[in-house]
Amino acid sequence: MIPDYLVSREDAKGSAADNNAISSWKDGTWTVVVIRPLGLANDDDKLLKEGGVYNVGFATHDDNITTRGHQVSFVKTLGIGAKADIQAVKLP
C-alpha cells in the first residue's frame, strides 16, 4: 500500500475533467463542495437538468490506517431547483 497519494486535475480528461471539488477541515468536520456543470455531453455523464431530482451517494476513504477505512452513505436525493434532501446551489 502506498503511504500517500496525490490527486491532480492536470491530466484529467473527459468526464473526470468536468468535475471539481473544494474541501476544508475545521473543528473536526470536513466540508466538501462538489462543482459540476449542467448539460455535459460525455458518453458516461448523467445529464443533470434544472428542476431535476437525482439519487446520490457518498463514500469516504481513509488510507492512512493499516486496514482500509471506507464509509458509505445511505442514498440521498439531490435537487437542482427542486425539493430534495440536498439542495444544489447555482454558482455565479
Secondary structure, DSSP 4 states (H G I P E B T S, - for coil): --S-----STT--THHHH-EEEEEEETTEEEEEEE--SS--STTPPP--TT-EEEE--EEEE-SSSS-EEEEPPPEEEESSS-SSEE-----
